[in-house]
Amino acid sequence: MSQSGAVPNWTNVSEARPTFVSHLECGLTGERLPADVPHNLSPAGKPLLVRYDLAALADGISKAQLAARPPDLWRYREFLPVRRSRNIVSLGECLTPLIPVPEAGADLWIKDEGRLPTGSFKARGLCMAVSMAKEFGIARMAMPTNGNAGAALAAYCRAAGIEAFVFCPDDTPQTNIREIALQGAKVFCVNGLINDCGKIVGDGIDSMGWFDTSTLKEPYRIEGKKTMGLELAEQFGWELPEAIFYPTGGGTGLIGMWKAFDELERIGWIGSRRPRMIAVQADGCAPIVKAYEDGVEFAELWPDAHTVAAGIRVPAAVGDFLILRAIRDSGGFAIAVSDEAILAARDEMAAETGFLLCPEGAATYAAWRQSVRDGRIAANDRAVLFNCATGLKYPMPPAGTPLDRHLPIDYGSLA
Ligand SMILES: *Cc1c(COP(=O)(O)O)cnc(C)c1O
């Protein structure tokens, strides 16, 4: 698909194309705000959603034109908010493969997001947020993170020449903390959880001149994560699967995919059939599951949050009502799995298929199995699991049998 020569055009960013953002809208009240100026939350304190002139967008691009473009995130340029190509900050956001899992004896697929820059799907959101920050001339960005978002912020900020300040819980995996530092950001390890880190960012905005890049407190990370929905639809030939199992922390990706499906229907590229959106959380931190089961619109703060799946250890999500709305409108559900089930699912998938999931991705596999067992979905329903980061970024059990080269090797004993 590359346009010329031996070097593939992975970044596809030089071509000028029209953009279609019309305004931003409060996700709760619908209040309209102007595009082309920096925003955080709406006046009601809720996430903002980016709106497009979809009629013009529909005239501006066809499925056939899209199909001819290079295989990267920027192929969806008309659906994205960046106005000027020169502001696009890219580290090579490839399309991610959809891999069937025949071993499961079901219509089961893994969307492997571990292939993206910085090894997680946080790259999708942060390439967009940082490109928009560049468009607005923002000089300093800050965020609380459980690791992967901070790594992506650091990388894209370095590429854009923007200063980055990152605050993690002090038990964040060392790999994350060190990659953040190597990629040029200032990184701080806080003796608390992500919401405690978020308070430090919020309180420092005025004195430090930071732009708050916390999950859903700026509007463009959703637009980047939305490309997961566009990509899924295109990869399945514009027929959506029956169910999507999404490891839910702040919920950016779930909200983003739901928004993508809505936009695709409005421009006539898909029909009204939707996947059931299934939010997966861990037993030790399941605020969305509790709110779903209690039938309420907003989630309560989850006390003493803990799980091996750090990416979904989010005790309070500012977009809770948007996550719950997508789950309910889609006929989906929210489900919690134990840490034991998460690690067992990771080990089993790796041993049986050769696919090393990250713990959050493994949580979706554990949840899928539990849902099939409980009859909440059928094995022959086409289901997609999100492996949101590379399994290589996480601690693994020790292995490797010692072998003394000075002694005769008993080859028969190795098998
Ligand atoms: C951030 C993250 C999640 C949660 O994603 P949201 O869209 O914020 O809910 C899940 N898994 C991993 C590995 C993450 O980094």
The ligand as a MOL file (V3000), in Angstrom:
LIG
                    3D

  0  0  0     0  0            999 V3000
M  V30 BEGIN CTAB
M  V30 COUNTS 15 15 0 0 0
M  V30 BEGIN ATOM
M  V30 1 C -5.4350 2.9810 29.8440 0
M  V30 2 C -5.4900 1.5510 29.7510 0
M  V30 3 C -6.7170 0.8750 29.8590 0
M  V30 4 C -8.0300 1.5900 30.0460 0
M  V30 5 O -8.3640 2.3630 28.9120 0
M  V30 6 P -9.5170 3.4440 28.9890 0
M  V30 7 O -9.8890 3.6960 27.5740 0
M  V30 8 O -8.9290 4.6530 29.6520 0
M  V30 9 O -10.6280 2.8810 29.7890 0
M  V30 10 C -6.6930 -0.4990 29.7520 0
M  V30 11 N -5.5610 -1.1770 29.5910 0
M  V30 12 C -4.3640 -0.5700 29.4550 0
M  V30 13 C -3.1320 -1.3940 29.2610 0
M  V30 14 C -4.2810 0.8100 29.5540 0
M  V30 15 O -3.0960 1.4140 29.4180 0
M  V30 END ATOM
M  V30 BEGIN BOND
M  V30 1 1 1 2
M  V30 2 1 2 3
M  V30 3 2 2 14
M  V30 4 1 3 4
M  V30 5 2 3 10
M  V30 6 1 4 5
M  V30 7 1 5 6
M  V30 8 2 6 7
M  V30 9 1 6 8
M  V30 10 1 6 9
M  V30 11 1 10 11
M  V30 12 2 11 12
M  V30 13 1 12 13
M  V30 14 1 12 14
M  V30 15 1 14 15
M  V30 END BOND
M  V30 END CTAB
M  END
